[in-house]
Amino acid sequence: MNSPKTHPFVGILLLMHAPLAEAFLAVSMHVLGEAPENCVALSAQIDDDIQRLTEKVAQAVNVLDRGMGVLIITDICGATPFRVARQLLMPGKVALLCGASVPMLVRALTYREQGLKKTVEKALSGAHDGILFLDCNEEEENSCAAS
């Protein structure tokens, strides 16, 4: 494992409803071919105590911060993981993205050596670019166009 002094990058916390966080981490391992360093999955369970979950998340953020900040990625805006993460936001130090997608996560993991701001920008562009609508003309089955 690289030390924070020689290889700093943004830490990533996947905070989602169970079992999504672990599934997103597994998918990232599959896509990238290895387990991403300094990336942790933490699933919110239906019976979690909010205060205890908040403490676990705060502890994870402290562990993940190697000096370039931490990006917390949640699944649903307004749900428990989002509300817990929102309490821990600190400008330039802890950022939050909700509406998790695999393209968002892969971009975040790929660009996190460039700092928190750039990691957030790239993750958002990955989420946006990862959404594609294909509309096929019923009269011509083979004429599908990306919109």
Buried (B, 14 or more C-beta within 10 A) or exposed (E): EEEBEEEBBBBBBBBBBBEBBBBBBEEBEEBEEEEBBBBBBBBBEEEBEEEEBBEBBBEBBEEBBBEBBBBBBBBBEEBBBBBBBBEBEEEEBBBBBBEBBBBBBBBBBBBBEBBBEEBBBBBBBBBEEBEEEEEEEEEEEEEEEEE
